[in-house]
């Protein structure tokens, strides 16, 4: 597909969902704050570097673009999930099976809980499921927005099983009926049926008003207003680095701050995502690798990944790291990091850089060097990043070490009984 095609089709500067097609086959589905800007970004320079070879392959095959506008970015996120589930586009689902996606689960409890679960966990739950959603952190942000309109109980808050909590979100065991109505409306919203919800709420508001139940009528009126004026600024802020469920824009070396690099060139930074890797084993047995993630300086456990080492025998930490990175980078639908942190020394940095270079991916790498007591001794690699983001680097590395040890112990325990 050429840029001329884009110029001929004047996409709106509005949120929505877009489709790349070959004849009638949908190749890829995405969402956007601005359909015009998003689709235009696919025709920029250095596409292989910024988007990856898989996306370039998709664009060569695509013949046209279609789109559907939505009233908000939040609704675009929901509509995108519905279309991905319905059409299963090749370039959305390649390298990612249903177990890797995120879903909303509404449980069958008397007071249903609203949970975010991974595809591999669905069999452990009973209830209604909505998805797939490609980005867990963005889905959680969306649910925070929806919760302000239709309060609900989630996993964390359900552990505070006391009356005060239920009062905070409005429904209490004493007014279960109101809570169930909220859940029904939430289900409709996740099905993309906002107009039906508004129609039902208007009828409720009129009924309350006729019965002089003005407080209830006012609450319903608030919900109607909130639905018509969805405040999804949080999603719009996050979109610059989480929008792409195929392969987000890969950062250049200067994606982490506003200093000058050693050559004197100014670097403009917008700090978002750090990935840290570590390997764990016992004398080469039960070897595993992990990836931990920090987003905006905060731990993002929903993004953590585990890898059982398949190709290495004996004690070969760099070989295991190489396998983990190759398998991780094959998942082009996962957001790419702005910085990679590895555990070890120069050897670990070199193997990481060699894999990135082979794939033509430009992401800076640092390693955390440990002393004989396995305490951080130094940060090797880009010194600007090492100084400016020392806290984040050490936190990511510490999390990777903890997560790797825990996973190794789990695998070792399971294998002990085999």
MINU-866050 format. One record per atom (N, C-alpha, C): residue in one letter; y, z, x. Coordinates in steps of 0.02 Angstrom, whole numbers, padded with zeros to 5 digits, always signed. Atoms other than C-alpha are relative to their C-alpha. Layout:
# residues N
AYZX;...
***
This chain:
# residues 418
X-00060+00000+00042;X+00000+00000+00000;X+00062+00000+00044;X-00060+00008-00041;X+00171-00048+00067;X+00059+00037-00032;X-00060-00034+00023;X+00341+00035+00053;X+00035-00039-00055;X-00031+00042+00051;X+00400-00111-00053;X-00024+00019-00070;X+00026-00020+00065;X+00285-00053-00192;X+00036+00062-00025;X-00035-00062+00018;X+00367+00118-00190;X+00070-00015-00024;X-00069+00016+00017;X+00541+00041-00196;X+00006-00032-00069;X-00001+00033+00065;X+00497-00063-00348;X-00012+00049-00057;X+00016-00048+00052;X+00432+00087-00443;X+00045+00061+00009;X-00048-00055-00005;X+00573+00210-00472;X-00029+00063-00030;X+00027-00063+00024;X+00488+00377-00483;X+00056+00049-00014;X-00053-00048+00018;X+00587+00518-00565;X+00005+00057+00050;X-00011-00058-00042;X+00662+00661-00468;X-00016+00063-00040;X+00022-00054+00044;X+00562+00782-00576;X-00070+00023+00021;X+00068-00023-00017;X+00405+00888-00557;X-00053-00038-00039;X+00054+00033+00035;X+00238+00817-00604;X-00060-00011+00044;X+00062+00016-00035;X+00071+00748-00549;X-00002-00075+00013;X+00003+00071-00017;X+00044+00582-00460;X-00072-00019+00019;X+00067+00026-00011;X-00110+00472-00438;X+00004-00062+00043;X+00009+00061-00038;X-00153+00346-00304;X-00064-00034-00025;X+00056+00035+00030;X-00268+00213-00377;X-00017-00064+00036;X+00024+00066-00019;X-00372+00064-00324;X-00032-00029-00063;X+00019+00025+00066;X-00392-00042-00480;X+00004+00058-00049;X-00002-00055+00048;X-00442+00090-00609;X-00027+00065+00030;X+00029-00059-00033;X-00518+00211-00484;X+00055+00044+00029;X-00047-00048-00028;X-00416+00367-00445;X-00026+00023+00067;X+00020-00019-00067;X-00423+00396-00258;X+00023+00071+00018;X-00029-00064-00020;X-00312+00549-00244;X+00050+00023-00052;X-00046-00031+00048;X-00214+00668-00356;X+00040+00054+00036;X-00042-00052-00029;X-00067+00776-00303;X+00053+00022-00049;X-00055-00026+00042;X+00074+00879-00377;X+00064-00001+00040;X-00064+00004-00036;X+00258+00880-00335;X+00055+00036-00037;X-00063-00024+00028;X+00422+00968-00362;X+00043-00059-00019;X-00034+00063+00013;X+00501+00796-00351;X-00049-00057+00011;X+00046+00056-00006;X+00387+00649-00386;X+00027-00053+00047;X-00032+00051-00042;X+00511+00533-00303;X-00007+00017+00074;X+00001-00019-00070;X+00523+00630-00140;X-00071+00006+00027;X+00068-00010-00025;X+00339+00672-00130;X-00034-00067+00015;X+00034+00065-00010;X+00273+00495-00152;X+00034-00038+00057;X-00035+00034-00055;X+00408+00429-00035;X-00024+00025+00067;X+00021-00028-00065;X+00344+00546+00101;X-00063-00032+00026;X+00062+00033-00022;X+00181+00448+00106;X+00015-00065+00038;X-00018+00063-00032;X+00275+00299+00176;X+00044+00011+00062;X-00039-00015-00059;X+00357+00386+00324;X-00032-00025+00063;X+00025+00022-00065;X+00335+00347+00507;X-00051+00051+00026;X+00050-00043-00033;X+00194+00418+00615;X-00045+00034-00051;X+00039-00029+00054;X+00085+00443+00462;X-00065+00032+00025;X+00062-00029-00027;X-00072+00474+00565;X+00013+00069+00028;X-00017-00064-00031;X+00014+00615+00659;X+00019+00052-00052;X-00025-00048+00048;X+00094+00694+00507;X-00047+00015-00057;X+00045-00009+00057;X-00041+00670+00376;X-00074-00005+00016;X+00070+00004-00019;X-00202+00627+00465;X-00032-00066-00018;X+00032+00065+00009;X-00320+00477+00473;X-00032-00009-00069;X+00032+00007+00065;X-00407+00515+00308;X+00050-00023-00053;X-00052+00020+00047;X-00245+00499+00212;X+00022-00072+00012;X-00017+00069-00016;X-00202+00338+00303;X-00051-00047-00030;X+00054+00040+00029;X-00370+00270+00249;X+00009-00007-00075;X-00011+00001+00072;X-00331+00317+00069;X+00057-00047-00018;X-00058+00042+00014;X-00161+00230+00076;X-00014-00074+00009;X+00019+00070-00009;X-00237+00070+00143;X-00038-00027-00061;X+00041+00021+00057;X-00355+00066-00005;X+00040+00000-00066;X-00038-00007+00063;X-00228+00117-00138;X+00040-00063-00016;X-00036+00060+00023;X-00151-00022-00241;X+00060+00018-00043;X-00056-00019+00043;X-00035+00074-00356;X+00003+00076-00007;X-00011-00071+00012;X+00036+00243-00401;X+00019+00009-00073;X-00020-00020+00067;X+00045+00320-00573;X+00020+00073+00002;X-00022-00070+00001;X+00121+00485-00623;X+00010+00025-00070;X-00012-00033+00064;X+00145+00609-00763;X+00048+00057+00012;X-00051-00052-00009;X+00301+00717-00775;X-00022+00065-00036;X+00009-00064+00033;X+00294+00902-00817;X+00068+00036-00004;X-00063-00036+00008;X+00428+01026-00869;X+00014+00046+00060;X-00008-00047-00055;X+00399+01135-00715;X-00052-00012+00054;X+00048+00004-00055;X+00311+01147-00547;X-00063+00038-00019;X+00058-00040+00022;X+00198+01281-00622;X-00047-00042-00043;X+00041+00042+00043;X+00138+01160-00755;X-00031-00059+00038;X+00029+00053-00042;X+00113+01025-00623;X-00062+00027+00036;X+00057-00031-00034;X-00003+01144-00529;X-00060+00004-00047;X+00055-00006+00049;X-00106+01174-00687;X-00027-00068-00019;X+00021+00067+00019;X-00109+00991-00736;X-00040-00033+00056;X+00036+00028-00058;X-00164+00941-00561;X-00072+00025+00000;X+00067-00028+00001;X-00313+01059-00573;X-00043-00031-00055;X+00037+00031+00055;X-00362+00986-00741;X-00023-00071+00017;X+00016+00069-00017;X-00356+00808-00676;X-00052-00004+00057;X+00050+00000-00054;X-00452+00849-00516;X-00069+00016-00028;X+00063-00017+00032;X-00588+00930-00622;X-00028-00059-00039;X+00022+00056+00043;X-00595+00781-00739;X-00021-00061+00041;X+00011+00064-00035;X-00589+00638-00612;X-00037+00008+00066;X+00034-00011-00065;X-00660+00717-00451;X+00018-00054+00051;X-00019+00054-00046;X-00559+00599-00338;X-00031+00011+00069;X+00036-00003-00064;X-00647+00559-00175;X+00042+00034+00054;X-00041-00026-00054;X-00500+00602-00062;X+00025+00071-00013;X-00013-00070+00012;X-00472+00769-00147;X-00061+00043+00016;X+00062-00040-00004;X-00653+00824-00139;X-00038-00011+00065;X+00036+00012-00062;X-00709+00750+00027;X+00005+00061+00046;X+00006-00056-00047;X-00763+00885+00151;X+00010+00068-00036;X-00010-00063+00035;X-00741+01014+00013;X-00040-00001-00064;X+00039-00002+00061;X-00869+01059-00119;X+00029+00053-00047;X-00025-00046+00051;X-00847+01164-00275;X+00003+00072+00025;X+00001-00069-00025;X-00886+01322-00176;X+00064+00019+00036;X-00060-00013-00039;X-00725+01305-00078;X+00063+00005-00042;X-00059-00001+00043;X-00606+01287-00225;X+00013+00071-00027;X-00019-00062+00033;X-00516+01429-00313;X+00001-00010-00076;X+00001+00004+00073;X-00536+01467-00498;X+00032+00063-00029;X-00021-00058+00038;X-00456+01581-00626;X-00058+00019-00046;X+00053-00026+00044;X-00586+01689-00712;X+00030+00051-00047;X-00020-00050+00050;X-00545+01780-00874;X-00064+00031-00026;X+00063-00033+00013;X-00682+01908-00897;X-00011+00014-00074;X+00019-00013+00070;X-00773+01957-01057;X+00010+00074-00019;X-00011-00071+00014;X-00717+02139-01049;X+00039+00010-00065;X-00038-00015+00060;X-00644+02225-01201;X+00074-00013+00011;X-00066+00020-00023;X-00479+02213-01109;X-00012-00048+00059;X+00019+00048-00053;X-00513+02052-01010;X+00045+00004+00061;X-00037+00004-00063;X-00461+02046-00828;X+00008-00073+00020;X-00014+00067-00025;X-00386+01893-00746;X-00009+00002+00076;X+00018-00003-00070;X-00461+01860-00575;X+00005-00069+00032;X+00005+00061-00039;X-00448+01730-00438;X-00066+00004+00039;X+00065-00001-00034;X-00623+01687-00375;X-00013-00067+00033;X+00020+00061-00034;X-00696+01560-00255;X-00059-00031-00037;X+00054+00035+00034;X-00817+01429-00316;X-00068+00030+00014;X+00065-00029-00019;X-00960+01510-00221;X-00014+00067-00035;X+00008-00065+00032;X-00929+01672-00318;X-00006-00006-00076;X-00002+00009+00072;X-00928+01598-00494;X-00062+00029-00034;X+00062-00024+00030;X-01110+01644-00525;X-00002+00076-00009;X-00002-00073+00004;X-01064+01827-00504;X+00043+00025-00058;X-00046-00020+00054;X-00945+01826-00653;X-00020-00032-00066;X+00007+00028+00068;X-00954+01800-00840;X+00068-00003-00032;X-00065+00007+00032;X-00806+01735-00935;X+00021-00072-00005;X-00029+00068+00003;X-00692+01584-00952;X+00028-00017+00069;X-00022+00022-00066;X-00654+01483-00795;X+00049-00058-00005;X-00050+00053-00002;X-00505+01373-00756;X+00011-00022+00072;X-00008+00026-00067;X-00486+01260-00605;X-00035-00067+00005;X-00009-00033-00065;X-00520+01200-00475;X+00073-00004+00025;X-00065-00001-00034;X-00362+01250-00381;X-00013-00002+00075;X+00015+00013-00070;X-00352+01194-00201;X+00031+00051+00048;X-00034-00047-00044;X-00239+01330-00132;X+00003+00069-00032;X+00004-00066+00029;X-00276+01513-00163;X+00065+00037-00004;X-00063-00038-00001;X-00108+01585-00113;X+00049-00028-00051;X-00045+00030+00049;X-00014+01461-00222;X-00023+00017-00071;X+00026-00019+00065;X-00128+01500-00369;X+00021+00071-00017;X-00019-00070+00011;X-00091+01686-00349;X+00075+00005-00017;X-00072+00001+00016;X+00096+01649-00348;X+00010-00024-00072;X-00006+00026+00068;X+00074+01548-00508;X-00019+00054-00051;X+00021-00052+00047;X-00018+01692-00593;X+00052+00056-00004;X-00054-00050+00001;X+00122+01812-00543;X+00055-00023-00047;X-00051+00027+00044;X+00243+01697-00634;X-00022+00005-00073;X+00026+00000+00068;X+00132+01682-00788;X-00004+00072-00027;X+00008-00069+00021;X+00104+01870-00792;X+00064+00030-00027;X-00064-00024+00026;X+00289+01898-00823;X+00011-00022-00072;X-00006+00024+00069;X+00270+01799-00984;X-00054+00032-00043;X+00057-00029+00036;X+00097+01858-01038;X-00034+00052+00045;X+00028-00052-00044;X+00056+02025-00953;X-00076+00005-00006;X+00073-00006+00000;X-00125+02045-00903;X-00022+00047+00056;X+00030-00044-00050;X-00240+02156-00800;X-00036-00043+00052;X+00037+00035-00052;X-00302+02093-00632;X-00048+00049+00034;X+00051-00041-00033;X-00434+02161-00512;X+00030+00064+00029;X-00030-00058-00033;X-00317+02276-00415;X+00025+00051-00051;X-00030-00046+00047;X-00226+02348-00564;X-00053+00032-00046;X+00051-00028+00044;X-00387+02374-00664;X-00032+00063+00030;X+00027-00059-00032;X-00439+02505-00536;X+00042+00061-00015;X-00043-00056+00019;X-00291+02610-00592;X-00011+00013-00074;X+00019-00005+00070;X-00381+02647-00753;X+00032+00061-00033;X-00034-00055+00034;X-00251+02758-00834;X+00051-00028-00047;X-00045+00022+00053;X-00135+02748-00980;X+00066-00024+00027;X-00065+00019-00027;X+00021+02736-00873;X+00001-00072+00022;X+00002+00070-00022;X-00035+02571-00799;X+00006-00046-00060;X-00001+00045+00058;X-00067+02493-00968;X+00070+00000-00032;X-00067-00002+00026;X+00104+02552-01024;X+00046-00046+00039;X-00044+00040-00043;X+00183+02463-00876;X-00004-00074-00017;X+00006+00071+00015;X+00114+02295-00929;X+00002-00013-00076;X-00010+00003+00073;X+00146+02330-01115;X-00064+00017-00039;X+00059-00016+00040;X-00031+02323-01189;X-00031+00066+00022;X+00037-00062-00014;X-00124+02489-01201;X-00065-00003-00040;X+00060+00000+00041;X-00296+02530-01268;X+00015+00008-00074;X-00019-00010+00070;X-00204+02577-01427;X+00024-00064-00032;X-00022+00063+00031;X-00137+02401-01452;X-00037-00058+00033;X+00043+00051-00030;X-00283+02298-01389;X+00012-00068-00032;X-00010+00064+00035;X-00246+02166-01520;X+00056-00041+00032;X-00056+00034-00032;X-00080+02125-01438;X-00021-00028+00068;X+00023+00023-00066;X-00163+02113-01268;X-00045-00061-00007;X+00045+00057+00011;X-00298+01996-01334;X+00040-00062-00018;X-00043+00058+00015;X-00160+01884-01404;X+00030-00028+00064;X-00026+00023-00065;X-00083+01877-01231;X-00052-00041+00038;X+00054+00035-00036;X-00251+01826-01158;X-00014-00068-00032;X+00010+00064+00034;X-00274+01690-01289;X+00055-00050+00019;X-00055+00044-00020;X-00102+01621-01248;X-00005-00020+00073;X+00011+00016-00071;X-00141+01631-01062;X-00051-00056+00007;X+00051+00052-00002;X-00298+01527-01091;X+00028-00067-00021;X-00031+00062+00023;X-00199+01398-01188;X+00046-00028+00054;X-00047+00023-00052;X-00069+01391-01049;X-00038-00032+00058;X+00040+00027-00055;X-00203+01362-00917;X-00036-00065-00020;X+00027+00064+00025;X-00266+01219-01027;X+00055-00052-00009;X-00056+00047+00005;X-00093+01140-01024;X+00027-00007-00071;X-00019+00005+00071;X-00058+01178-01208;X+00061+00043-00015;X-00060-00040+00009;X+00116+01250-01194;X+00032-00011-00069;X-00031+00016+00065;X+00181+01162-01350;X-00036+00037-00057;X+00038-00035+00052;X+00042+01238-01455;X+00016+00075+00002;X-00018-00071-00005;X+00083+01412-01388;X+00068+00013-00032;X-00068-00010+00027;X+00267+01393-01430;X-00001-00005-00076;X+00005+00007+00073;X+00223+01332-01605;X-00030+00062-00032;X+00031-00061+00026;X+00109+01482-01633;X+00047+00060+00004;X-00046-00056-00009;X+00238+01603-01564;X+00058-00002-00050;X-00055+00006+00049;X+00374+01536-01678;X-00023+00025-00068;X+00027-00025+00064;X+00262+01571-01828;X-00005+00076+00002;X+00004-00073-00007;X+00230+01747-01762;X+00068+00032-00007;X-00067-00028+00001;X+00415+01777-01737;X+00028+00002-00071;X-00024+00002+00069;X+00457+01723-01914;X-00035+00053-00043;X+00039-00050+00037;X+00318+01833-01983;X+00025+00071+00015;X-00026-00066-00019;X+00380+01985-01886;X+00069+00012-00032;X-00068-00007+00027;X+00559+01953-01942;X-00002+00013-00075;X+00006-00010+00073;X+00507+01941-02126;X-00022+00071-00017;X+00024-00069+00011;X+00419+02108-02110;X+00046+00052+00031;X-00051-00043-00031;X+00574+02180-02025;X-00026+00037+00062;X+00026-00027-00063;X+00475+02212-01866;X+00039-00034+00056;X-00047+00037-00043;X+00624+02161-01762;X-00016+00009+00075;X+00017-00010-00071;X+00564+02237-01597;X-00054-00050+00022;X+00054+00047-00016;X+00404+02133-01602;X+00026-00072-00001;X-00029+00067+00004;X+00503+01980-01656;X+00040-00016+00063;X-00039+00010-00060;X+00618+02004-01508;X-00043-00013+00061;X+00046+00011-00057;X+00472+02014-01386;X-00029-00070-00002;X+00027+00068+00007;X+00398+01853-01454;X+00055-00052+00018;X-00055+00045-00016;X+00569+01770-01442;X+00010-00004+00076;X-00006+00000-00074;X+00576+01823-01258;X-00054-00044+00031;X+00055+00041-00026;X+00407+01741-01228;X+00014-00074-00010;X-00017+00070+00013;X+00465+01580-01309;X+00052-00025+00049;X-00053+00019-00047;X+00621+01577-01202;X-00029-00009+00070;X+00029+00003-00067;X+00520+01612-01044;X-00042-00062+00009;X+00041+00061-00004;X+00401+01469-01083;X+00043-00063+00005;X-00045+00058-00002;X+00546+01349-01109;X+00041-00002+00063;X-00041-00004-00061;X+00634+01407-00951;X-00041+00034+00055;X+00045-00031-00049;X+00493+01442-00828;X+00035+00006+00067;X-00032-00014-00065;X+00560+01523-00670;X-00054-00004+00054;X+00052+00009-00051;X+00446+01450-00536;X+00030-00015+00068;X-00033+00010-00065;X+00565+01458-00388;X-00048+00017+00057;X+00047-00020-00053;X+00429+01547-00288;X-00047-00057+00019;X+00044+00057-00014;X+00316+01396-00305;X+00038-00055+00035;X-00041+00052-00031;X+00457+01278-00259;X+00013+00016+00073;X-00012-00020-00070;X+00493+01379-00101;X-00062-00012+00042;X+00062+00006-00039;X+00310+01376-00049;X-00023-00071+00008;X+00029+00067+00003;X+00284+01193-00085;X+00004-00037+00065;X-00008+00038-00061;X+00347+01132+00082;X-00059+00006+00047;X+00057-00005-00045;X+00191+01197+00167;X-00066+00012-00036;X+00064-00009+00033;X+00060+01220+00031;X-00014-00052-00053;X+00008+00047+00056;X+00082+01072-00084;X-00059-00045+00007;X+00049+00053-00009;X-00044+00954-00009;X-00070+00028-00001;X+00068-00022+00002;X-00222+00982-00063;X-00045-00050+00033;X+00038+00045-00042;X-00275+00842+00049;X+00011+00019+00073;X-00017-00020-00068;X-00186+00875+00213;X+00075+00009+00006;X-00072-00012-00003;X-00015+00957+00226;X+00030-00029+00064;X-00036+00025-00059;X+00116+00896+00347;X-00016+00043+00060;X+00016-00037-00060;X+00063+00946+00520;X+00063+00015+00039;X-00060-00018-00036;X+00195+01040+00618;X-00001-00029+00070;X-00006+00019-00070;X+00260+00980+00784;X+00006+00063+00041;X-00005-00058-00044;X+00279+01093+00934;X+00055+00046-00021;X-00057-00042+00016;X+00445+01154+00868;X+00001+00025-00071;X+00001-00021+00069;X+00387+01211+00699;X+00004+00075-00010;X+00003-00073+00007;X+00402+01396+00736;X+00064+00038+00017;X-00060-00040-00014;X+00583+01442+00775;X+00060-00042+00017;X-00060+00038-00016;X+00753+01389+00840;X+00023+00016+00070;X-00018-00009-00071;X+00749+01406+01029;X+00002-00068+00033;X+00005+00062-00037;X+00754+01277+01166;X-00066+00001+00038;X+00063+00002-00037;X+00591+01219+01241;X+00016-00008+00075;X-00013+00002-00072;X+00569+01211+01432;X+00038-00062+00022;X-00036+00060-00020;X+00641+01036+01434;X+00071-00001-00025;X-00069-00005+00023;X+00802+01094+01352;X+00011-00029-00069;X-00009+00029+00067;X+00769+01011+01184;X-00002+00055-00052;X-00004-00053+00050;X+00818+01118+01036;X-00058-00007-00049;X+00056-00001+00047;X+00674+01169+00924;X+00024+00034-00064;X-00017-00029+00064;X+00705+01199+00739;X-00063+00028-00031;X+00061-00032+00022;X+00581+01323+00669;X+00002+00020-00074;X+00008-00029+00066;X+00518+01367+00497;X-00070+00029-00002;X+00063-00035-00013;X+00381+01495+00521;X-00041+00005-00064;X+00041-00004+00060;X+00236+01483+00399;X-00070+00028+00012;X+00072-00016-00002;X+00053+01492+00452;X-00027+00004+00071;X+00036-00009-00063;X-00045+01561+00600;X-00074+00005-00015;X+00073-00007+00005;X-00233+01538+00619;X-00026+00030+00065;X+00030-00031-00059;X-00331+01650+00738;X-00076-00007-00003;X+00072+00012-00004;X-00510+01621+00797;X-00032+00050+00048;X+00038-00043-00045;X-00641+01734+00873;X-00074-00012-00011;X+00072+00008+00000;X-00826+01728+00915;X-00032+00068+00010;X+00036-00063-00009;X-00950+01872+00899;X-00075-00013+00004;X+00073+00006-00007;X-01131+01890+00954;X-00025+00059+00041;X+00030-00051-00043;X-01251+02006+01045;X-00047-00036+00048;X+00039+00036-00051;X-01314+01926+01205;X-00019-00070-00024;X+00012+00068+00022;X-01300+01756+01123;X-00038-00006-00065;X+00039+00001+00062;X-01399+01804+00967;X+00045+00013-00060;X-00039-00008+00062;X-01334+01795+00787;X+00073-00016+00011;X-00068+00018-00018;X-01180+01706+00850;X+00038-00027-00061;X-00042+00022+00056;X-01040+01682+00724;X+00072-00010+00024;X-00071+00009-00013;X-00859+01627+00723;X+00039+00011-00064;X-00042-00011+00059;X-00714+01666+00607;X+00069-00029+00011;X-00070+00020+00000;X-00541+01606+00562;X+00037+00049-00045;X-00043-00042+00041;X-00408+01728+00502;X+00069-00032-00004;X-00063+00035+00014;X-00238+01679+00434;X+00056+00050-00015;X-00063-00033+00019;X-00061+01747+00428;X+00045-00052-00030;X-00049+00044+00031;X+00062+01666+00309;X+00065+00037-00006;X-00066-00033+00000;X+00245+01708+00333;X-00004+00071+00028;X+00006-00064-00034;X+00194+01852+00446;X-00044+00050-00035;X+00042-00046+00038;X+00078+01929+00316;X-00073-00024+00001;X+00072+00016+00003;X-00113+01937+00315;X-00016-00035-00065;X+00020+00038+00059;X-00186+01808+00195;X-00076-00003-00002;X+00073-00005-00003;X-00367+01863+00172;X-00035-00053-00042;X+00031+00052+00041;X-00400+01733+00038;X-00011-00065+00039;X+00006+00060-00040;X-00383+01602+00175;X-00050+00007+00058;X+00046-00012-00055;X-00509+01680+00295;X-00063-00044-00008;X+00061+00041+00001;X-00663+01576+00342;X-00052+00028+00049;X+00055-00021-00043;X-00834+01615+00417;X-00041-00061+00021;X+00041+00056-00026;X-00942+01501+00525;X-00061+00028+00036;X+00061-00015-00039;X-01123+01525+00578;X-00007-00054+00053;X+00004+00049-00055;X-01140+01442+00748;X-00067-00035-00003;X+00060+00040+00008;X-01265+01300+00738;X-00022-00035+00064;X+00015+00045-00055;X-01255+01204+00901;X-00008+00035+00068;X+00001-00034-00065;X-01249+01337+01037;X-00059+00048+00006;X+00053-00048-00014;X-01391+01436+01116;X+00021+00040+00061;X-00020-00042-00055;X-01363+01583+01230;X+00073+00019-00003;X-00070-00024-00002;X-01196+01655+01284;X+00045-00058+00020;X-00045+00057-00012;X-01071+01512+01268;X+00059+00005-00049;X-00056-00012+00046;X-00910+01574+01188;X+00044-00062-00008;X-00043+00059+00006;X-00810+01417+01228;X-00034-00055-00040;X+00038+00050+00039;X-00947+01305+01158;X+00001+00018-00074;X-00002-00022+00070;X-00951+01410+00999;X+00069-00010-00029;X-00069+00011+00024;X-00761+01403+00985;X+00011-00074-00014;X-00006+00073+00009;X-00769+01214+01005;X-00032-00020-00067;X+00034+00017+00063;X-00894+01203+00861;X+00041+00024-00060;X-00039-00028+00055;X-00789+01316+00749;X+00062-00042-00013;X-00061+00040+00008;X-00630+01216+00780;X-00015-00069-00027;X+00019+00066+00025;X-00717+01050+00751;X-00017+00002-00074;X+00019-00006+00071;X-00789+01110+00586;X+00061+00017-00042;X-00060-00017+00038;X-00624+01188+00532;X+00045-00061-00009;X-00046+00057+00003;X-00522+01032+00574;X-00028-00058-00040;X+00030+00050+00044;X-00645+00925+00477;X+00020+00012-00072;X-00023-00016+00068;X-00581+01015+00322;X+00074-00017-00006;X-00070+00023+00000;X-00424+00911+00308;X+00037+00021-00063;X-00034-00023+00060;X-00389+00982+00136;X+00028+00071+00009;X-00029-00066-00014;X-00354+01155+00211;X+00068-00009+00033;X-00066+00006-00033;X-00172+01183+00260;X-00007+00007+00075;X+00001-00004-00072;X-00144+01153+00445;X+00048+00055+00024;X-00043-00055-00023;X-00070+01295+00549;X+00060-00024+00040;X-00057+00012-00045;X+00095+01304+00641;X-00014+00027+00070;X+00018-00029-00064;X+00012+01403+00780;X-00073+00021-00003;X+00069-00022-00005;X-00168+01432+00837;X-00005+00054+00053;X+00011-00056-00046;X-00219+01596+00919;X-00074+00005+00014;X+00070-00008-00019;X-00382+01608+01016;X-00008+00063+00042;X+00014-00060-00038;X-00464+01757+01098;X-00031-00020+00066;X+00027+00018-00065;X-00493+01742+01285;X+00055-00019+00049;X-00047+00020-00051;X-00407+01654+01427;X+00013-00075+00002;X-00016+00070-00010;X-00369+01483+01499;X-00054-00046-00027;X+00056+00042+00023;X-00542+01414+01457;X+00004-00011-00075;X-00005+00006+00073;X-00518+01450+01271;X+00060-00043-00020;X-00058+00043+00014;X-00344+01372+01273;X-00017-00073+00013;X+00015+00069-00019;X-00408+01217+01361;X-00047-00034-00049;X+00047+00031+00047;X-00554+01187+01243;X+00034-00014-00067;X-00037+00009+00063;X-00438+01209+01093;X+00046-00060+00006;X-00046+00056-00010;X-00309+01089+01163;X-00036-00066+00004;X+00037+00062-00007;X-00442+00960+01204;X-00022-00027-00068;X+00021+00021+00068;X-00504+00957+01024;X+00060-00025-00039;X-00060+00021+00035;X-00327+00946+00955;X+00024-00068+00025;X-00021+00064-00029;X-00285+00804+01075;X-00046-00057-00023;X+00049+00050+00021;X-00444+00711+01027;X+00015-00023-00072;X-00015+00015+00070;X-00392+00720+00844;X+00074-00019-00011;X-00070+00017+00003;X-00210+00681+00884;X+00039+00049-00044;X-00033-00053+00038;X-00153+00846+00809;X+00045+00040+00047;X-00048-00033-00043;X+00003+00927+00881;X+00016+00070-00027;X-00010-00070+00019;X-00010+01116+00856;X-00002+00043+00063;X+00000-00043-00060;X+00038+01244+00991;X-00057+00051-00001;X+00057-00046-00007;X-00098+01361+01056;X+00019+00056+00048;X-00006-00057-00045;X-00091+01535+01131;X-00066+00038+00000;X+00060-00041-00002;X-00230+01652+01185;X+00019+00071+00018;X-00011-00071-00015;X-00239+01841+01192;X-00052+00021+00052;X+00043-00022-00055;X-00309+01900+01358;X-00010+00075-00005;X+00017-00071+00008;X-00399+02068+01352;X-00017+00032+00068;X+00020-00036-00061;X-00428+02203+01484;X-00073+00021-00006;X+00070-00019+00000;X-00596+02283+01525;X-00019+00044-00059;X+00012-00040+00060;X-00577+02397+01373;X+00012-00040-00063;X-00012+00048+00055;X-00546+02245+01263;X+00065+00014-00037;X-00067-00010+00027;X-00364+02291+01236;X+00044-00058+00023;X-00044+00057-00019;X-00229+02154+01235;X+00037+00014+00066;X-00030-00007-00066;X-00168+02128+01413;X+00059-00048+00008;X-00052+00051-00008;X-00065+01968+01402;X-00011-00054-00053;X+00005+00058+00044;X-00027+01819+01291;X+00013-00062+00042;X-00005+00061-00040;X-00059+01654+01377;X+00021-00059-00043;X-00022+00060+00037;X+00014+01486+01328;X+00075-00003-00004;X-00072+00009+00009;X+00187+01448+01260;X+00035+00068+00000;X-00032-00066-00008;X+00294+01595+01319;X+00053+00014-00052;X-00050-00011+00053;X+00431+01567+01190;X-00033+00029-00062;X+00036-00025+00058;X+00306+01592+01050;X-00029+00069+00014;X+00031-00064-00018;X+00221+01735+01143;X+00050+00057-00006;X-00052-00052+00005;X+00385+01832+01150;X+00025+00008-00071;X-00032-00002+00067;X+00459+01786+00981;X-00049+00024-00054;X+00048-00016+00053;X+00298+01808+00881;X-00057+00044+00026;X+00051-00044-00029;X+00207+01941+00981;X-00035+00040-00054;X+00031-00041+00053;X+00179+02052+00829;X-00049-00040-00041;X+00043+00041+00042;X+00108+01911+00724;X-00062-00024+00037;X+00056+00024-00040;X-00001+01844+00865;X-00052+00055+00010;X+00047-00055-00011;X-00077+02014+00903;X-00033+00023-00065;X+00029-00017+00065;X-00102+02052+00718;X-00054-00050-00019;X+00049+00052+00017;X-00190+01886+00690;X-00063+00007+00043;X+00057-00008-00046;X-00299+01914+00844;X-00042+00061-00017;X+00035-00062+00018;X-00342+02092+00793;X-00041-00010-00063;X+00036+00015+00062;X-00391+02033+00619;X-00061-00044+00014;X+00056+00045-00017;X-00499+01895+00693;X-00057+00040+00033;X+00051-00040-00034;X-00589+02020+00806;X-00036+00045-00050;X+00030-00045+00051;X-00617+02143+00662;X-00046-00039-00046;X+00038+00041+00047;X-00676+02006+00544;X-00063-00028+00032;X+00057+00028-00035;X-00791+01928+00674;X-00055+00053+00011;X+00049-00054-00011;X-00875+02094+00716;X-00035+00018-00065;X+00029-00017+00065;X-00900+02135+00532;X-00049-00054-00023;X+00044+00056+00021;X-00974+01963+00496;X-00063-00001+00043;X+00057-00001-00045;X-01087+01973+00650;X-00049+00055-00020;X+00044-00056+00020;X-01155+02143+00596;X-00037-00016-00064;X+00031+00019+00063;X-01189+02075+00423;X-00056-00050+00011;X+00051+00051-00015;X-01283+01923+00490;X-00058+00032+00037;X+00052-00032-00040;X-01378+02030+00615;X-00045+00044-00044;X+00038-00043+00044;X-01431+02152+00479;X-00047-00041-00045;X+00041+00043+00043;X-01494+02012+00367;X-00058-00030+00040;X+00052+00030-00041;X-01591+01931+00509;X-00052+00051+00024;X+00045-00052-00023;X-01669+02097+00558;X-00061+00006-00044;X+00055-00008+00048;X-01775+02098+00401;X-00039-00065-00012;X+00036+00063+00009;X-01831+01917+00416;X-00064-00001+00041;
***
